[in-house]
Each structure stands twice: as structure tokens, then as C-alpha cells.
Amino acid sequence: MHKKFLTNLGLILFLNLLIKPFYVLGIEKAIQNQVGTANYGIYFAIMNFSFLLTIILDFGITNFNNKNIAQNSHLLTKHFSSLFTLKLMLAVLYIIIVIVAGFSIGYDSRLMKLLLIQGFNMFLLFFINYLRSNIAGLQLFKTDGIVSVLDRSIMIIIGVILLRSGILYPENSNGNGIMYFVYAQTFAYSVAAITAFLIIVKKTHSFRLKWNFPFSLMILKKSLPFAILTLLMSFYNRIDSVMIERILPKGVGDVQSGIYAQGFRILDATNMIAFLVAGVLLPVFSRMLKQRESVEPIVKLISRLLLTPAIVIGVGCLFYKDNLIGYLYPCGKNEDPLIYAVHIKESAQIFSFLMLSFVAASTTYIFGTLLTANGNMKQLNFMAATGMILNIIFNYLLIGKYEALGSAIISMCTQFLTAIIQLTIAQRIFKFKVNYRLIGAFIIFTLGVAIINYYSQTLHFNLLSKNNWLINFSIMCSACGIWAFVTGMISIKAIFRFVKF
């Protein structure tokens, strides 16, 4: 079981590390550079606004289904047709509410068009996730890994075509370049959704649309705790850019949202990996708990494997924030160099706070997934409600004065608070022994990573390249990798011993 888990997890991580970071940091970043910070900022705010309402679209069915199919794989054939119909009904309701909500907060006709298409894209994205929950629930992790990168692979191809054509530049598209990007997403998501659907139909051996009201009502009741958790976590993870764009004056809010998106994009890319691990962990934890197997060994292993690189990434981005942001977002041909210098400095500060929160987010993906698999939804919903309330209140208080930077600081604080709450709840429920040796190893490792980062920046090389910092950064990463083995945070021997267990 553990060997299969590690093998398939490795495959999924390999595929996603190959495709998704290249898309996010290559294609998507280049698209923002071409369409402009303000135009992308509007898209980013609307995308996150449509994400806030996805409770209606999903209603917790995906997480519930992942856990349920993992424990009772025979239910796939029995329930898929009815759940498929229910998902379509929820999609119609979601689109209607998105339109009403858009009008209620003052979006004009241009923004409403973008919101409508983005709402449809959200339906496709969450539909793919639902279909993947069936694939993962059946433990078909290799197939799930391929499906998980299909949409991004298509977007890379289309993105290259759009970027090379130059059609995204405002002067070539009358400011509508961002719409071509959104239409490309629609096509990519559609292909991925159809592919995943055909895979599931092949496994169920029979499919027909049917509406079963008692069954749908029963599923909605069982999914309600998952739906509440999805709503609360969506708000404290995604409301930042919406509040930035709405609270700040016109012409400031869209730019600040775009600046926030620059830092958030890299966090999103790193979060993808942790999210994928959680997607694999949920059915594994669910099955292990049903069979009354101890989850403590796999929790310790995943904590080391996931938090070790998370600490290196978070601390590394803090020390190299100016270099990384300046390298990823060079001054565009239509940008004023002085304005660009101000914006890139803001973006670097925001980026450093957001990337530190990746350590907390990785902790959440481990212990939040464990609690979800165990059915501790009341505790998780309390945690998420606390995070949402604090996030909204302090965003409202700080955005007006500190703009996007204030939102980034609050996001980091919220992530760490909720991570600590989840870790504490898991420790009490599963009666994990407090491993002071492991805690000490994490502290020593983190201090060592900070020292390595500090001294790596002091290295000087007699090279003409303006990107000499990349050598320092590479040395830092290599030294941190060695430090991880020295401190025992990562041990090949321990992994092999666990596989044999």
C-alpha cells in the first residue's frame, strides 16, 4: 500500500512539476506582461470573485465523493449518473447567482461578460476536479496524474501561439487581449473535462442522465459539511484580490490587484504541488482509517517530504525576493520605467509574505486532509470560519492604508493561524505523541536554511552577467538540500525502510 502510494505520488509530482510551473511562471506570467498589469489585475479579481461562489457549483461533493469512493469503490457505477445530473443542476444555479452577484457589486457590461465566461470556466474546472475525484477514489493515480496536467498542457500550446502572434498587446487587441486568454482556458478545460468523463464512463460500463430527487437531497445533506468548509476556505484564500480591487479607488485597485497577482502566481504554482499531494492523501487516508491502520508513520513521512522543501522555498524567496520578481517580471515595452520600479518593489514585498505562508499552507494540506478523511468537519469548519472572519476584518482595515501589501501580511498570518489550529486538532484526535526530536530538527533546519541564504548572498563572482545572483541562488538551493540530509529531515534510508514496512 505504502509502496504504491509513494510510486504514484512520485509520478503525479513529476508530471505536474514538468508542466504546471512552466505554465504558471512561463506562459501565464508572459501573458500578464503582454496584456498589462491593470488588465490582468481586473481578470485576477474577477477570477477570484467567481471562485468565491463555487460552493454552489461543487457543494462539497468532490471531497465527499473522493472519500466515499475510496472506501466503497463499488458505488461509482451506482451513483455516477445521478451525481453527474446533480452537478449539471448546480452549475445552472451557480451561473445564475454569479450573474446576479456581479450586477449587485457594480460590474459594468464589459466586466459582466468576463465574469460570465470565467464562471463557465469555473464550472469546467470544478467538473474536472469532480471527475478526478472518482479516478483518485479508484486508486487510479497514474491516470489521475495524466488528467491533472492535460488542461495546462493544452494551454501551453495555445499560450505560445498567442504570445508569438502579439495579439494580446493592448494596441493590437483594443484592450481585449485578456479575453483571448480566457477563451483559450475554455477550450483547454473542455478537452480535459471530456477526456476525464470518457475515462469514468468506461469504468462505470453504463451511463444515462437521470434525476433522482431523494438521492440528490441525501447527497447534498451528506456533502453540506464539506460545502461549508469549501466556502469558508475559499473566502480566506481568495477574497484578498476582490477586496483590493473593490475597496481601492478606480485606477488604483486594478493595478494593486495585478501587483498582488504577480506574487500570488508563484505561491499558486508551489501550492499546486501540495494540493496534488493532498489529492492523493485523501483517498489513502480514508482507506487506511477504514481498515484501522495507523496513519502516524505516513503523516511523519509526508510532513518531512513536504515541509522540508516548503521551508527552503519560503525562506529562499524572502531573501531573494527582489531578484526573483525582477527576473520574472521585466519592464514591459509599454511601461514607464519609474512606475515599473515602484510596482516591482511593491510586488517583491508582497511576494515575500505570500511565499512564507507556503509553509503554513503545506501543513494545512497534510493535517487538513487527514481530518477531512476522518470526518472531523465541525472542527475544520470552526477553523475555517475563524480564518475567514479574521481575514475579512483585517483586510478591510489594512487595504485602505497599506493596499495590497496589507492584504499579503494578513494572508500570511491567517494561514499560519489556521495551520496551527489544524495541527493541534489532529494531535488531540489521533493522540499523536509530541515528537520533540522532530520539532527540534525542524527548528535547527529552518535556522540553518536562513543562515545559508544570508551567506549565499554575500558570494561574489567575477562574471559579466547581470544575473550573477542565479549562481548564488543555485548554490543556496544545493546547500539547503545537503543540509536537509545532514539534519535528517530527508533520509533515503528511512524512506526505503518505510516502503518495506
N, C-alpha and C positions, 0 to 999 in steps of 0.2 A: 504493500500500500504506500509506504513512505518512499520507496524507490520509484514507483510510478509517478507519485506526486512531484518529486524533485526533477525527474526526467522531463515531464510535461511542462512543469513550471519553467525549466530552462529553455525549452523550445519556444514557449509563448514569449518569454522575455527577450530571446534572441530576435524573433520576428518583429516585435514591437520596438526594440532598440534600433533595429535596422531601418524601420520605416517611419515611425511616428516622430521621433526627434528631428529627422531630416525634413519632414513635412512642416512641423511647427516652427523650427528655427531656421529653416531654409525657405520653403515656399510661402508659408503664411507671413513670415517676417518681411520677405521681399514684397509681398502684396501690400502690406501696410505702408512700406516705404514708397510704393508707387501711387497708391490712392491718396496718401496724405494722412497725417496724424488725426486731424479733425474728422475726416470722413470715416476713418477706421474706428475712431472713438465712438461715433454715433452707432455704427454697426455693433461694436462691442457692448454698448449699453443695452441696445435692443435685443441682442442675442441673450444677454443675461436676464433681461426682463422676461423674455419668453420662457427662459429656463425656470424662473420662479414659479410659474403656473403649471409646471409639469406634474404636480401632484395629481391633477385631474387626468392627465394623459396616462400616467402609469399606475397611480393609486396603490403603490407598494407591491403590485402584482409580480414584478420582476424578481425582487428579493424573496418574496414568499414562494414563488414558483421554483426558484433555484434551490432553496432549502427543501421544498416538498418533493421535487423530482429526484433530488439526490438521495432522499430517504425512501422514496417509493417510485422507482423508475417505471413501473407498470402503469402509472397514472397518466403518462404522456399521451398515449393513444386515446385514453378515455376522456381526457379533459381538454386536449389541444383545440379542437374545433370550437368548443363553447368559449374558451378563453380568447381565441382569435376574434370571434364575433364581439365579445365584450370589449376588447381593445379597440376595435373599429368604432364602436358606440362612444367610448370615452374620447376618442380622437375628434369626433364631430363636436362633442361638448367642449373639448379643450379649445378648438379653433374659434368657436363662438365666444367663449369667455375671453380669449386673448384679444379679439377684436373689440369687445365691449371695454375691457380694461385699458386698451390702447387709447380709445377715444376719451375715457374718463380722466386720464392723466395729461391730456392735451396734445397728443401726437397729431401732426398735420397729415395731409393725404400722402405725401412722399414717404414719411416715416411709417404710415399705416401699411403702405404697400410692402415696405421692407419687413415690417413686423409680421404680416400675413405669410409671406414666403418663408421667413425664418421660423414661424410657428409650424408650418408644414414640414420644414427640415427637422424640427424637434420631434415631430411625430415619427418621422422615418428613423431618426437616431434612436429614440426610445423603443421603437418597434424592433430594431436590430438587437438592442440590448435584451429585450424580452425573448426573442428567438434564440439568442446566445445563451440565455439562462437555461433553456431546455437542453441545448447542446452540452453545456457545462454540467448540468444536473445528471446527464447520462454518462459523465466522466469522459466525454469525447474531447479531451483537451487539445489534441493536435488539430482537429477540425475547427474548434473554437479559436485557436490561435490564428489560423489562416483567415477565418471570417473577420477576426478583430482588426486586421490590417488591410482588408480589401478596400474599404472606402477611402482610406488615406492613400493607398497605392494609386487608385484612380485619380485622386485629387492631385497627386504629384505630377502625373502626366498632363492633366488639363492645366494645372498651375504653370508648368513650364511653358506651355503653348501661350497662355495669357500673358505671362511676363515677357516673353520674347516678342510678342506682337506689339507691345506698347499700348494696348487698348485701354489699360487701367489708369493711365495718367489722366488727371482731371481735364487737361486741354484736349485730349483725344476722345473723352467719353462724356463731356458736358457734366462732369461731376458724378456720373453714374457708374464709374468703374467698379465700385463695391458690389453692384448688382450682378455683374458678370461672375464675380466670385461666389455669390450666394446661389446663383443658378447652377454653377458647377458643383456646389455641395449637394444640391437637389438631385442631380444626375448620379453622383457617386453614391449617395445614401440609397437611392432607389435600386441600383445594381446590387449593392451589398444586401439590402433587405430581401430582394427577390431570391438571391442565392441562398441565404440562410433559410428562407421559407421552404425552398425546394428540398433542402437537406432534411428539415424536420418532417416534411410530408413523406419523404422516403422512409423515415424511421417509424412513422405512425401507421403507414400502409393504407390509411384511409383518411379522407378529409372532406368535409362539407360544411358550409356555413349554416349554423343553426343557433337560434336564440332560446336560451333556457333561463327563464327569469329566476326560478328558485335557486338554480346553481350559481347564477351571476350574483345574486344577493348574498349567498353564502360565501362566495369568494371575496366579495367586497368587505364583508364583515371580518373575515379572517385576515385580509390584507390591510385593514384600517390602521393597526399599529405601525405597519411598515410605511403606509402612506403618510401618516403624521410625521414619522421620522424623516422621510424624504423631503417633506415640505419644510420642516424646521431647519434641516441641514442645508437645503437649497438657499434659504434666506440668509443664513450666516456665512455661506460660502460665496454667494453670487450677487447679493444686493449692493455690494460696495460700488460698483461702476454705475449702477442705476441711480443711486443716491448722489453720486458725484455729478452725473450729467443733469439731474433734475434740480439739485439744490443750488449749484453754482450758476451764475448768470450765463445767458446765451452767448456763445463765442468763447467762453471760458470752460464751461462744463464739458463740452465735446472734446476740447483739446486735452483737458486734465484726464478725461476718461481714456483717451488714446495713449497718454503718457503712462497711466496705470496699466493699460493693456500690454505695454512693452515689457514691464517687469513681470506681470502676471503670466504672460505667454510661456516664459521659461519655467515658472512654477508649474504651469499646466502640463508642460512636457514631462517634467520629472514626476508629477503626480500620476501620470498615465501608467508608469511602471508599478507604483504602489497600488494603484487601482486594479491593475491586472492581477497582481498577487492576491489581492482581496477577493477578486472574482473566482480565482482558483481555490482559495482557502475556504470560502463559504460552503460549497458542497462537501469538501473534505472534512471540515469541522463538523458539519451536520451529520455526516455518515459515521464519523468516529464517536460522536456523542450518543447517537442512537445505539451503537454497538458497545457503549460503555467503555470505550478505550480512553486512556489517559491522553489529554491534549497538551500536557505540560512540556514534554520533550519537543514537540513541533513548534510550540509557541516560543520556546527559548531559541530554537534554531532560526526561525524566521525573524525573531527580534534582532539577533546578531546580523543576519544576512541583509536585512532591510535597513536597520538603523545605522549600521556602520557606514555605508555609502551616503546615507542621508546626512549624517553629521559632516562628512567630508564636503559634500555639496553645499550644505548650508553655511558652514564656516568659510569655505573657499570663496563662495560668492560674496560674503561680507567683505573679505579682504581685497578681492579683485573686482569689485562691483563696477568701478569706473572703466576699467579696461574691457570687461566683458560687454557692458552696454554700449560703449563707444565703438567696439568692434562689430557688434551685431547690428547697430543702427547708425550707419554713417550718414553724414549730412546729404539730404536729397538735393537734386538739381534745382528744385523749386523752393528750397528753404533758405531763409535768411540765416547766415552763419551765426550771428549774435543770438537770435531767438533759439536756434538749434542748440547752442552751447548751454543756455539756461534750461531748456527742456531735457537735454540729455543728463544734466546734473541732477535734476529732479527725479528722472527715471531711474538713475543709479541708486539714489537713496531709497526709493520705493522698492526697487528690486532687492536690495539687501534685507529689508524687513520681511518681504514676502518669502524669500528663499530660506530664511531662518525658520519660518513656520513649516517648512517641508519636514523638518524633524518631528514636529508635533503631528502633522498630517499622517506621516508614516506610522506613528504609534497608534493613531486612530484606526488606520486601515487594518492593523493587526487585532487590537483588542475590541474595537467596534464590531468587526466581522465575527469574532468569537462570541460576543454577547448576542449578536443577531442570530447566529446558528443555534444558540442555547435558548432563544426565545425570550430574552430579557428586554422586551421592548419598552416597558414602563420606565426602567432606569435609563435606557438610551434616549427616550423622548424627553425625560426630565433634563438630561444633559444637553440635548439639542435646543430645548426651549430656553435654557439658561444662556447658552451661547448666542442664540438669535436675539433675545431681548437686550443683552449687553452690547452686542454688535450694532444693532439699530440705534440704541440710545447714544452711544459714544460716537458713532458715525455722524449722527445729526449734530452733536455738539462740536465735533472737531473739523468736519469737512469745510464749514464756512470760514474757519480761520487758517487751517493748515492744508486745505484742499486734498489732493489725492494722497499726499504723504500721511496725513492724519488717518485716512482710511486704511492704509497699509499697516500702520502701527497697531490699530485696533484689530485688524485681521490676524496679525501675529499673536497678540495677547489672547484673543478668543480661541485660536487653535491650540495654544498651549494649555489653557484652562480646561477645555473640553477633553483634551488628550489625558490630562492628569485625572480627571473625573472618571473616564472610562477605564484607565489602568487600575484605579482604586476599586471600582466596582467589580472588575474581573478578578482581582486578587482576593476579594472577600467572598465572592460567589464560588470560585473554584478552589479557594483555600490554597492558593499558590504560596509556597514558602518564600519569605523575603530573602532573596539571594544577594547578600551584601557583597559577596565577591564579584558578582556580575555588575552590580551597581558601581562598585569601585573601579572595575575595568572600564566601564563607560565613561566615568569621570576622568580617569587618567588618559584614556584615549582622546577625549574631547580636548583636554588641556594640551596634549601633545600635538593634535591637529592645529590648534590655534598657534602654538609656537612654531611649527613647521611653516605655516602660512606667513607668519610675521618675518621670519628669517629668509624665506624664499624670495620675498620682495626686495631684499637688500642685495641680492646677487646681481652682478653686472657683467655683461659680456661685450666685447669689442666687436659688435656687429653693426652693419649699416641699416638693417631693417628696423622700421618703426614699431614692429610688433615683437620686440625682444621679450616683452612680458609673457608671450606664449611659451617661451622656453622656461621661464620661471614657474609658470603655471603648470607646465608638464612635469617639472621636477617636483613641485609640491604634490601633485597627484600621485606620482610614483612613490615619494617618500611616505605619504599617508597610507598607501597600500602596504608598504613594508611594515609600517608602524601597526597596522591592523593585525598582521600576523605575529609581530613581536609581542603585542599585548594580549594575544589570544582571542581578539574579537572575531577573527575569521580563522578557522582551523580546518584544513583539508582532512586531517586525520579524524577530527570529530564528525565531520560530515559523512565520511565513509563508515565510521562506526555507527552513526545513526541510520544510514541506509541499510546496513546489515541487520539492525535491530528488528 
